[in-house]
Amino acid sequence: MQDIECLEVGMTTQIGTNQVDEPEEGREYVRGLDSNSWLLFTEDPAEDRTVVVRIDKIDGDVCHCTVTRKRTR
């Protein structure tokens, strides 16, 4: 996984399947606050998301992802 601060919308990255809560291709996941885990993304307006990724492909223990959203500051 790349440093999430350097990721921009449209970039690709990888996440270990052990970091994702129930990984599924085509679903979006958000980085848990102050953790190294990824949770299923919801459109909750109160959610303080940093980066949201979509899992494009699961290959063994690696999730290949595309960044779909990033918090604007």
C-alpha positions as a Markdown table, in Angstrom:
| # | Residue | x | y | z |
|---|---|---|---|---|
| 1 | Met | 0.0 | 0.0 | 0.0 |
| 2 | Gln | 1.3 | 3.4 | -0.9 |
| 3 | Asp | 1.2 | 6.3 | 1.5 |
| 4 | Ile | -2.5 | 7.3 | 1.4 |
| 5 | Glu | -1.5 | 11.0 | 1.5 |
| 6 | Cys | 0.1 | 10.7 | -1.9 |
| 7 | Leu | -2.8 | 8.9 | -3.5 |
| 8 | Glu | -5.1 | 10.9 | -5.8 |
| 9 | Val | -8.5 | 9.9 | -7.4 |
| 10 | Gly | -7.9 | 7.6 | -10.3 |
| 11 | Met | -4.6 | 6.2 | -9.1 |
| 12 | Thr | -4.2 | 2.4 | -8.4 |
| 13 | Thr | -2.8 | 0.8 | -5.3 |
| 14 | Gln | -2.8 | -2.5 | -3.5 |
| 15 | Ile | -4.1 | -3.6 | -0.1 |
| 16 | Gly | -3.6 | -6.9 | 1.7 |
| 17 | Thr | -6.8 | -8.9 | 2.0 |
| 18 | Asn | -6.0 | -9.2 | 5.7 |
| 19 | Gln | -6.5 | -5.4 | 6.0 |
| 20 | Val | -10.0 | -5.4 | 4.5 |
| 21 | Asp | -13.2 | -6.3 | 6.3 |
| 22 | Glu | -14.8 | -8.9 | 4.0 |
| 23 | Pro | -13.2 | -7.9 | 0.7 |
| 24 | Glu | -15.4 | -8.1 | -2.4 |
| 25 | Glu | -14.6 | -7.0 | -6.0 |
| 26 | Gly | -16.5 | -3.9 | -7.1 |
| 27 | Arg | -17.2 | -2.6 | -3.6 |
| 28 | Glu | -15.7 | 0.6 | -2.1 |
| 29 | Tyr | -13.8 | 0.7 | 1.1 |
| 30 | Val | -12.7 | 3.5 | 3.4 |
| 31 | Arg | -9.6 | 3.6 | 5.5 |
| 32 | Gly | -10.4 | 3.3 | 9.2 |
| 33 | Leu | -9.5 | 6.3 | 11.3 |
| 34 | Asp | -6.2 | 5.8 | 13.1 |
| 35 | Ser | -5.9 | 2.2 | 11.8 |
| 36 | Asn | -4.5 | 0.1 | 9.0 |
| 37 | Ser | -7.8 | -1.5 | 8.3 |
| 38 | Trp | -10.3 | -0.8 | 5.5 |
| 39 | Leu | -14.1 | -0.9 | 6.1 |
| 40 | Leu | -17.0 | -1.0 | 3.7 |
| 41 | Phe | -17.7 | 2.6 | 2.5 |
| 42 | Thr | -21.2 | 4.1 | 3.1 |
| 43 | Glu | -22.5 | 7.5 | 2.1 |
| 44 | Asp | -22.8 | 8.6 | 5.7 |
| 45 | Pro | -22.2 | 12.4 | 5.5 |
| 46 | Ala | -20.7 | 12.5 | 9.0 |
| 47 | Glu | -18.0 | 10.0 | 7.9 |
| 48 | Asp | -14.6 | 11.6 | 8.1 |
| 49 | Arg | -13.0 | 9.7 | 5.2 |
| 50 | Thr | -9.5 | 10.2 | 4.0 |
| 51 | Val | -9.3 | 7.9 | 1.0 |
| 52 | Val | -11.9 | 5.6 | -0.6 |
| 53 | Val | -10.9 | 2.8 | -2.9 |
| 54 | Arg | -12.8 | 0.3 | -5.1 |
| 55 | Ile | -11.5 | -3.2 | -5.2 |
| 56 | Asp | -11.0 | -4.1 | -8.9 |
| 57 | Lys | -9.5 | -7.5 | -8.5 |
| 58 | Ile | -8.6 | -9.9 | -5.7 |
| 59 | Asp | -5.5 | -11.9 | -6.5 |
| 60 | Gly | -4.5 | -14.3 | -3.7 |
| 61 | Asp | -3.9 | -12.2 | -0.6 |
| 62 | Val | -3.7 | -8.8 | -2.5 |
| 63 | Cys | -6.6 | -6.5 | -3.4 |
| 64 | His | -5.9 | -4.4 | -6.5 |
| 65 | Cys | -7.7 | -1.1 | -6.1 |
| 66 | Thr | -8.5 | 2.2 | -7.7 |
| 67 | Val | -8.9 | 5.4 | -5.6 |
| 68 | Thr | -12.4 | 6.7 | -6.2 |
| 69 | Arg | -12.7 | 9.5 | -3.6 |
| 70 | Lys | -10.4 | 11.6 | -1.5 |
| 71 | Arg | -11.2 | 14.1 | 1.2 |
| 72 | Thr | -10.8 | 17.7 | 0.2 |
| 73 | Arg | -9.1 | 20.0 | 2.6 |
